[in-house]
Amino acid sequence: MNPAILVIGSGLKVYREYLVAPIAARAKAAGIDLVLINNLKPTWQRQYFDEIIVANVFDSEVMATAAREVVARRNVVGLMCWDEPLVLDAGLLAAEFGVPGLSAAGVRGCRDKERTRAVLTAAGLHQPGFELTTTVEQARAAAERIGYPVVIKPRAMGASIGVVFATNEAELDEAFHVALAASEVDPGPYRASAIVERYAPGPEISVDGAVYKGEYLPMFLARKHSSDHPYFEEVGHVVDANDPLLDDENLMQHLAKAHQALGIENGITHAEVRLTDRGPLIIEINGRLGGDLIPFLGRTATGIEPGEVLFDVTTGQRPDVTPAFRRVAGIRFGIPEQDCLLKSITLPEEAPGLVATSPMCEPGTTLRLPPGGYLARHSFVVCEAEDTQTCDERLTAAAALVELETEPVGPPDPDGPFAMPAGLLDVDE
């Protein structure tokens, strides 16, 4: 049999097919099979994978058993995972199988936000005061010690889900309730806890980079656009291949030192950084490619193929992250002005610079804004241009062409469990 790369979780077509296709092409050319372990019956994945095993990958034991069974009968030379809830277990399996990966220490440092803070603080990198809490009483005491304003966030979630800003104790109580409820959605070992940390003002960016034998290789940088306080919902991103921050030696050395401190050995990471008056502050480093189609924006703006980069580091090769060209690409998410039931959606087929557009939920989906819900996105548009101003203008124009039919809904049950919108197509940022 051919050697094989084990892939844990495919993600959904609208968000990850652009990544899977080049990986499959490189694997075929190298004579390597792709074996997928996924929780859903295959549809679009069939054309890319040589073997597909359906198993509940969100159950750690089930995932591990399925992966070990593959390793027992195949020559597995690599393991890939880009789905945030699965990254920890997948990374530990890569270490167990002796194939290139983040390392056991590296994947724990990425997945556990408390560990990230502690390790980076010990390494002498600029970090806010922070404390892990499980009760509102602990959170109040932590905020008093750290000093307001603070941010309360789940210990291990993505897409800014459950992240809330608070300026005093009254706001903190409600913020903690939201963050803790969001943390309970996580199926892993870090659920039911929230971190209280000092708020650091400044614009936020993300950097997707490869790590090869501990060497940090930045690929592309995105400027993040978020909603107003107290919530931090991500409404869009813009990648400029000529962004001057890519040549900021202090920022890149800061990121390289952080990766080294966390023990990240091989893989691709998505680092989120706030640019403060004291210099760069790393918010988190995720042990996977970015979500929200940021790698697609990066490919559109630079020509760097993130799937090929991932294939290289997974198979022990140093990737080439040199841009083939330099453009600007951005994404804008459609978010309703108030809670609603989506009845229908019509997307533009043409617009200046339009690269892609897609619905993000099905008709019949109830969309709720924070704190009643998160990721109330009905659609997205992606545009490209030669400069950031034109790209922003094109995104605004394309987003204005999205037509919705909705009807209002009542308020959510204040005592009900935290829930993602039913029908949401993907959550992997």
Disulfide bonds with the S-S distance in Angstrom:
none
